[in-house]
Amino acid sequence: MKKLLKKTGPKSLEDIYFDLSKTYSQMLTNSGCFYFITITDTLSPHPKDLNFTLTNKLFNKIWNDYKKSLEVVNYIFVIEYPGAITKKFKSHKVAQIELELLDSCKVHCHIVLNTTLKKEVFESYIYSTFNNPNIKTIDITNNSKRGNLINYFKKQEYLNDECYNYKITLATPSTN
């Protein structure tokens, strides 16, 4: 199976939007259930910290636990600054670098998870990764507007390489 992995490095906001759109479009072709998950109260002060926790402590753990099984675990996430911060900086047109200099932003994340795991299983991983997080999970498997969810991800105006990630196994076409 082929995996779609994010390439790191500097990208413009338009490049990030394109990357998210392309990846999400590919993800929607996979089977399994789809969940839209919001995690707040992560205790992560900056996107870099939350990205590390999500990628290395949550998803890599799940991926490693199920890599020899037939379970599907695909994800795409976007890390956002709190609304008060983005409104303040948007009105002053402050550069991304100044956001990163804040002592603590208390960032949160939105995830689309494409999986065959039960909701209770992946939520238990989230709870074991974070100290008392606030989790909101919505099953979007049969939601007719699921394809438009990428626009919600792209509303964030302060995205950089540390503010998103994904890992998606691409379904291989059958040779029948």
C-alpha positions, 0 to 999 in steps of 0.5 A: 500500500502506498502512503500519502505523507506530508512533505516538510518545508516552507510553503506559502499559504496558497501552497498549504491550501492546495496540499490540504485540498489535494490530500483531503480529496484523496482521503475521501476516496477511502472506505471506512468511517469518517469523524470530525474531531475537535480537541481543545484544552490540549495544554499545548502553547504553540502549533509546533508542540501540538503538532509533535504531540499529535503526530508522534504521541497520538497518531504514530502510536495508533499507527504502530499498534495497528500496522499489522492489522487490517484496521484503517487509520488515516488522518489530516489535522489543522492546528488553530490559534484561539479566535481572540488571538487571530482577530487581534492579529488580523486587525493589526496585520501582524506577521506569523513570526510575531504569533510564534513569539507569544508565550502561550497561544493555547492552540487547538486542533481539528482532525478528520479521521478516516478509520475502521476503529470504533469511536471509543478506541480512538478516543481512548488514545486521545485521552491517554495522550492529553491530560484532560482534553476537551474532545468533540467527535462528530460522525460525518461518514454519511454527511452529504456536506463532508466534501466541503469540510476542507473549506473549514480547514482552510479558513485559518489565515495563519497556517505554516508547516507546523500547523497541519499534518496528514498520513493517508494510506491510498487504496490500491486498485484491484487487479480483477 
